[in-house]
Amino acid sequence: MRYNILAVDDEPHMLVLLERIVKEKTPYTIMTTNNSLEMPRLLEQNKFDLIIADLKMPGMDGIDILRMVKEQKREEEVIIITAFGSLETAVEALSFGVLDYITKPFKKEQIIFTVDRAVKWQNLKRAVKETAALFESEPYEKALNAFENAYILKLSERYKGDIQIMSDKAGISQDRIRQAMGMKNT
C-alpha cells in the first residue's frame, strides 16, 4: 500500500529537508506546500495518511490545521513541528489529538521514526475498521464469506501469493483461494 504525506511549512528549506528525508529514507510519497491557506483545497482534492505541519505560520497555523482535520473527521494523522515549542502549545495540540509534537531542530531519525509510527497507527486503524465491518455483515453466510475472503487475502500477503503454500498452511482448497483472489480456476 502506498502512503501519502503532506508537509506544510512556511520555510521552504524545511520543506526541502522533510521531502529529502521522506524520499530517501522511507517508501512513502510526500507533497509539500509553503502556503497553509492551500490546506482546505489540498484536503478536498487529496487523501493523505499523514500531515506534518509547522506550528507557527501565517494564515493557518499547525493547531488550525489539526483542528480542521479533526473537526472534519478526516483520517489523516497530524504531526506538529515547531521551533517555538512550549508546554502550553504542546498541551493544546494534544487536546486536539495530535499524533506527535516535535521541536526543531530535530534529527532525521526522529522524523523517520514518527512517520513510521504514524503509518503503523494508520494500518491498525484500517484493520480495526475492516474487522468491525465483518461483524456488521448479515446474514451470517455473507459475514462468513467476507471473513474467508479477507483471511485468504492476508494469507496471500504472508505467503506472497503462493497458492500451494497457502492451501497447505490454511487447509483451504486451491480453487477457493483462486476464487477469493479473483483468479480463474484451472
ROLUM-400323 format. One record per residue (C-alpha): residue in three letters; x, y, z; chain. Coordinates in nm, 4 decimals, decimal comma. Example, Ala and Ser with C-alpha at 12.3 -4.5 7.8 and 13.67 -1.06 7.14 Angstrom:
% ROLUM-400323
site res: ala&east: 1,2300&north: -0,4500&up: 0,7800&chain: A
site res: ser&east: 1,3670&north: -0,1060&up: 0,7140&chain: A
//
This chain:
% ROLUM-400323
site res: met&east: 0,0000&north: 0,0000&up: 0,0000&chain: A
site res: arg&east: 0,1245&north: 0,3473&up: -0,0868&chain: A
site res: tyr&east: 0,1213&north: 0,6039&up: 0,1933&chain: A
site res: asn&east: 0,0903&north: 0,9749&up: 0,1245&chain: A
site res: ile&east: 0,2275&north: 1,2524&up: 0,3392&chain: A
site res: leu&east: 0,1576&north: 1,6242&up: 0,3191&chain: A
site res: ala&east: 0,4093&north: 1,8647&up: 0,4708&chain: A
site res: val&east: 0,3173&north: 2,2298&up: 0,5255&chain: A
site res: asp&east: 0,5690&north: 2,4836&up: 0,6493&chain: A
site res: asp&east: 0,6237&north: 2,8474&up: 0,5597&chain: A
site res: glu&east: 1,0006&north: 2,7883&up: 0,5482&chain: A
site res: pro&east: 1,0938&north: 2,6416&up: 0,2062&chain: A
site res: his&east: 1,4236&north: 2,4985&up: 0,3355&chain: A
site res: met&east: 1,2318&north: 2,2955&up: 0,5968&chain: A
site res: leu&east: 1,0076&north: 2,1532&up: 0,3237&chain: A
site res: val&east: 1,3142&north: 2,0571&up: 0,1188&chain: A
site res: leu&east: 1,4619&north: 1,8839&up: 0,4244&chain: A
site res: leu&east: 1,1394&north: 1,6945&up: 0,5042&chain: A
site res: glu&east: 1,0959&north: 1,5956&up: 0,1413&chain: A
site res: arg&east: 1,4529&north: 1,4666&up: 0,1212&chain: A
site res: ile&east: 1,4204&north: 1,2670&up: 0,4448&chain: A
site res: val&east: 1,0934&north: 1,1055&up: 0,3375&chain: A
site res: lys&east: 1,2052&north: 1,0296&up: -0,0186&chain: A
site res: glu&east: 1,5498&north: 0,8951&up: 0,0775&chain: A
site res: lys&east: 1,4649&north: 0,7074&up: 0,3957&chain: A
site res: thr&east: 1,1070&north: 0,5802&up: 0,3532&chain: A
site res: pro&east: 0,8925&north: 0,4188&up: 0,0828&chain: A
site res: tyr&east: 0,6268&north: 0,6905&up: 0,1234&chain: A
site res: thr&east: 0,5316&north: 0,9738&up: -0,1100&chain: A
site res: ile&east: 0,5295&north: 1,3346&up: 0,0036&chain: A
site res: met&east: 0,3659&north: 1,6530&up: -0,1210&chain: A
site res: thr&east: 0,4712&north: 1,9902&up: 0,0187&chain: A
site res: thr&east: 0,3308&north: 2,3405&up: 0,0380&chain: A
site res: asn&east: 0,4597&north: 2,6594&up: 0,1967&chain: A
site res: asn&east: 0,1131&north: 2,8176&up: 0,1892&chain: A
site res: ser&east: -0,1052&north: 2,6967&up: 0,4747&chain: A
site res: leu&east: -0,4085&north: 2,8671&up: 0,3186&chain: A
site res: glu&east: -0,3994&north: 2,5945&up: 0,0499&chain: A
site res: met&east: -0,4868&north: 2,3319&up: 0,3097&chain: A
site res: pro&east: -0,8665&north: 2,3275&up: 0,2594&chain: A
site res: arg&east: -0,8244&north: 2,2832&up: -0,1171&chain: A
site res: leu&east: -0,5479&north: 2,0226&up: -0,0831&chain: A
site res: leu&east: -0,7533&north: 1,8212&up: 0,1641&chain: A
site res: glu&east: -1,0606&north: 1,8438&up: -0,0556&chain: A
site res: gln&east: -0,8698&north: 1,7170&up: -0,3603&chain: A
site res: asn&east: -0,6425&north: 1,4589&up: -0,1954&chain: A
site res: lys&east: -0,6350&north: 1,1886&up: 0,0667&chain: A
site res: phe&east: -0,3291&north: 1,1757&up: 0,2869&chain: A
site res: asp&east: -0,2248&north: 0,9378&up: 0,5615&chain: A
site res: leu&east: -0,0193&north: 1,1933&up: 0,7481&chain: A
site res: ile&east: 0,0154&north: 1,5695&up: 0,7672&chain: A
site res: ile&east: 0,3305&north: 1,7293&up: 0,9034&chain: A
site res: ala&east: 0,2560&north: 2,0924&up: 0,9893&chain: A
site res: asp&east: 0,4649&north: 2,3725&up: 1,1338&chain: A
site res: leu&east: 0,3126&north: 2,5264&up: 1,4440&chain: A
site res: lys&east: 0,3726&north: 2,8943&up: 1,3597&chain: A
site res: met&east: 0,2774&north: 3,0018&up: 1,0079&chain: A
site res: pro&east: 0,0953&north: 3,2965&up: 0,8561&chain: A
site res: gly&east: -0,2624&north: 3,2177&up: 0,7596&chain: A
site res: met&east: -0,3433&north: 2,8853&up: 0,9236&chain: A
site res: asp&east: -0,1067&north: 2,7616&up: 1,1911&chain: A
site res: gly&east: -0,0456&north: 2,3983&up: 1,2830&chain: A
site res: ile&east: -0,3162&north: 2,3985&up: 1,5511&chain: A
site res: asp&east: -0,5682&north: 2,5396&up: 1,2990&chain: A
site res: ile&east: -0,4791&north: 2,2601&up: 1,0567&chain: A
site res: leu&east: -0,5040&north: 1,9968&up: 1,3290&chain: A
site res: arg&east: -0,8410&north: 2,1362&up: 1,4408&chain: A
site res: met&east: -0,9719&north: 2,1377&up: 1,0808&chain: A
site res: val&east: -0,8667&north: 1,7749&up: 1,0239&chain: A
site res: lys&east: -1,0311&north: 1,6592&up: 1,3466&chain: A
site res: glu&east: -1,3493&north: 1,8670&up: 1,3028&chain: A
site res: gln&east: -1,3961&north: 1,7250&up: 0,9524&chain: A
site res: lys&east: -1,3407&north: 1,3754&up: 1,0958&chain: A
site res: arg&east: -1,0707&north: 1,3097&up: 0,8393&chain: A
site res: glu&east: -0,8498&north: 1,0053&up: 0,8766&chain: A
site res: glu&east: -0,5150&north: 1,1840&up: 0,8436&chain: A
site res: glu&east: -0,2892&north: 1,1881&up: 1,1465&chain: A
site res: val&east: -0,1119&north: 1,5157&up: 1,2219&chain: A
site res: ile&east: 0,2406&north: 1,5772&up: 1,3468&chain: A
site res: ile&east: 0,3285&north: 1,9295&up: 1,4548&chain: A
site res: ile&east: 0,6844&north: 2,0542&up: 1,4287&chain: A
site res: thr&east: 0,7966&north: 2,3787&up: 1,5833&chain: A
site res: ala&east: 1,0934&north: 2,5917&up: 1,6783&chain: A
site res: phe&east: 0,8716&north: 2,7664&up: 1,9338&chain: A
site res: gly&east: 0,7663&north: 2,4744&up: 2,1480&chain: A
site res: ser&east: 0,6081&north: 2,5384&up: 2,4832&chain: A
site res: leu&east: 0,4199&north: 2,3297&up: 2,7325&chain: A
site res: glu&east: 0,1064&north: 2,5326&up: 2,6595&chain: A
site res: thr&east: 0,1116&north: 2,4672&up: 2,2832&chain: A
site res: ala&east: 0,2026&north: 2,1021&up: 2,3355&chain: A
site res: val&east: -0,0945&north: 2,0553&up: 2,5691&chain: A
site res: glu&east: -0,3229&north: 2,2360&up: 2,3234&chain: A
site res: ala&east: -0,2043&north: 2,0142&up: 2,0364&chain: A
site res: leu&east: -0,2508&north: 1,7011&up: 2,2471&chain: A
site res: ser&east: -0,6023&north: 1,8106&up: 2,3435&chain: A
site res: phe&east: -0,6940&north: 1,8179&up: 1,9730&chain: A
site res: gly&east: -0,5427&north: 1,4741&up: 1,9075&chain: A
site res: val&east: -0,2020&north: 1,5436&up: 1,7533&chain: A
site res: leu&east: -0,0044&north: 1,2239&up: 1,6896&chain: A
site res: asp&east: 0,3247&north: 1,3851&up: 1,7887&chain: A
site res: tyr&east: 0,4763&north: 1,7228&up: 1,8681&chain: A
site res: ile&east: 0,8377&north: 1,7632&up: 1,7581&chain: A
site res: thr&east: 1,0621&north: 2,0574&up: 1,8378&chain: A
site res: lys&east: 1,3165&north: 2,1943&up: 1,5919&chain: A
site res: pro&east: 1,5952&north: 2,1287&up: 1,5391&chain: A
site res: phe&east: 1,5159&north: 1,7598&up: 1,5089&chain: A
site res: lys&east: 1,7161&north: 1,4614&up: 1,3953&chain: A
site res: lys&east: 1,6142&north: 1,2885&up: 1,0751&chain: A
site res: glu&east: 1,5829&north: 0,9620&up: 1,2700&chain: A
site res: gln&east: 1,3158&north: 1,1267&up: 1,4845&chain: A
site res: ile&east: 1,1117&north: 1,2194&up: 1,1760&chain: A
site res: ile&east: 1,1571&north: 0,8726&up: 1,0240&chain: A
site res: phe&east: 1,0549&north: 0,7025&up: 1,3494&chain: A
site res: thr&east: 0,7496&north: 0,9261&up: 1,3884&chain: A
site res: val&east: 0,6402&north: 0,8836&up: 1,0260&chain: A
site res: asp&east: 0,6757&north: 0,5051&up: 1,0539&chain: A
site res: arg&east: 0,4763&north: 0,5098&up: 1,3787&chain: A
site res: ala&east: 0,2031&north: 0,7118&up: 1,2060&chain: A
site res: val&east: 0,1851&north: 0,4590&up: 0,9214&chain: A
site res: lys&east: 0,1636&north: 0,1690&up: 1,1675&chain: A
site res: trp&east: -0,1142&north: 0,3521&up: 1,3526&chain: A
site res: gln&east: -0,2997&north: 0,4071&up: 1,0230&chain: A
site res: asn&east: -0,2642&north: 0,0354&up: 0,9412&chain: A
site res: leu&east: -0,4042&north: -0,0557&up: 1,2812&chain: A
site res: lys&east: -0,6999&north: 0,1823&up: 1,2403&chain: A
site res: arg&east: -0,7758&north: 0,0333&up: 0,8972&chain: A
site res: ala&east: -0,7587&north: -0,3222&up: 1,0315&chain: A
site res: val&east: -0,9982&north: -0,2344&up: 1,3143&chain: A
site res: lys&east: -1,2379&north: -0,0723&up: 1,0671&chain: A
site res: glu&east: -1,2251&north: -0,3755&up: 0,8353&chain: A
site res: thr&east: -1,2792&north: -0,6149&up: 1,1260&chain: A
site res: ala&east: -1,5712&north: -0,4100&up: 1,2568&chain: A
site res: ala&east: -1,7277&north: -0,4188&up: 0,9096&chain: A
site res: leu&east: -1,7062&north: -0,8004&up: 0,9102&chain: A
site res: phe&east: -1,9044&north: -0,8123&up: 1,2342&chain: A
site res: glu&east: -2,1677&north: -0,5805&up: 1,0886&chain: A
site res: ser&east: -2,2353&north: -0,8122&up: 0,7915&chain: A
site res: glu&east: -2,5625&north: -1,0001&up: 0,7837&chain: A
site res: pro&east: -2,6761&north: -1,2654&up: 0,7269&chain: A
site res: tyr&east: -2,4201&north: -1,4991&up: 0,8791&chain: A
site res: glu&east: -2,3337&north: -1,6644&up: 0,5467&chain: A
site res: lys&east: -2,2414&north: -1,3268&up: 0,3972&chain: A
site res: ala&east: -2,0249&north: -1,2442&up: 0,7006&chain: A
site res: leu&east: -1,8565&north: -1,5835&up: 0,6857&chain: A
site res: asn&east: -1,7792&north: -1,5414&up: 0,3150&chain: A
site res: ala&east: -1,6422&north: -1,1903&up: 0,3760&chain: A
site res: phe&east: -1,4228&north: -1,3197&up: 0,6595&chain: A
site res: glu&east: -1,2932&north: -1,6058&up: 0,4470&chain: A
site res: asn&east: -1,2072&north: -1,3696&up: 0,1610&chain: A
site res: ala&east: -1,0267&north: -1,1302&up: 0,3983&chain: A
site res: tyr&east: -0,8427&north: -1,4243&up: 0,5557&chain: A
site res: ile&east: -0,7285&north: -1,5515&up: 0,2164&chain: A
site res: leu&east: -0,6075&north: -1,2056&up: 0,1125&chain: A
site res: lys&east: -0,3997&north: -1,1855&up: 0,4324&chain: A
site res: leu&east: -0,2600&north: -1,5316&up: 0,3597&chain: A
site res: ser&east: -0,1689&north: -1,4112&up: 0,0124&chain: A
site res: glu&east: 0,0270&north: -1,1209&up: 0,1615&chain: A
site res: arg&east: 0,2022&north: -1,3501&up: 0,4108&chain: A
site res: tyr&east: 0,2954&north: -1,6174&up: 0,1548&chain: A
site res: lys&east: 0,3462&north: -1,3823&up: -0,1401&chain: A
site res: gly&east: 0,0576&north: -1,5309&up: -0,3382&chain: A
site res: asp&east: 0,1951&north: -1,8870&up: -0,3411&chain: A
site res: ile&east: -0,1344&north: -2,0758&up: -0,3667&chain: A
site res: gln&east: 0,0178&north: -2,4167&up: -0,2889&chain: A
site res: ile&east: 0,1691&north: -2,2957&up: 0,0400&chain: A
site res: met&east: -0,1481&north: -2,1046&up: 0,1277&chain: A
site res: ser&east: -0,3570&north: -2,4166&up: 0,0723&chain: A
site res: asp&east: -0,1197&north: -2,6384&up: 0,2706&chain: A
site res: lys&east: -0,0902&north: -2,3974&up: 0,5648&chain: A
site res: ala&east: -0,4557&north: -2,2951&up: 0,5910&chain: A
site res: gly&east: -0,6291&north: -2,6142&up: 0,4805&chain: A
site res: ile&east: -0,8309&north: -2,4291&up: 0,2159&chain: A
site res: ser&east: -0,8693&north: -2,5681&up: -0,1334&chain: A
site res: gln&east: -0,6656&north: -2,4072&up: -0,4077&chain: A
site res: asp&east: -0,9859&north: -2,3465&up: -0,6026&chain: A
site res: arg&east: -1,1362&north: -2,1487&up: -0,3122&chain: A
site res: ile&east: -0,8145&north: -1,9462&up: -0,2799&chain: A
site res: arg&east: -0,8190&north: -1,8637&up: -0,6511&chain: A
site res: gln&east: -1,1851&north: -1,7664&up: -0,6243&chain: A
site res: ala&east: -1,1182&north: -1,5300&up: -0,3322&chain: A
site res: met&east: -0,8254&north: -1,3776&up: -0,5189&chain: A
site res: gly&east: -1,0358&north: -1,3247&up: -0,8298&chain: A
site res: met&east: -0,8454&north: -1,5803&up: -1,0331&chain: A
site res: lys&east: -0,9901&north: -1,8358&up: -1,2707&chain: A
site res: asn&east: -0,9824&north: -2,1955&up: -1,1501&chain: A
site res: thr&east: -0,7632&north: -2,4292&up: -1,3503&chain: A
//
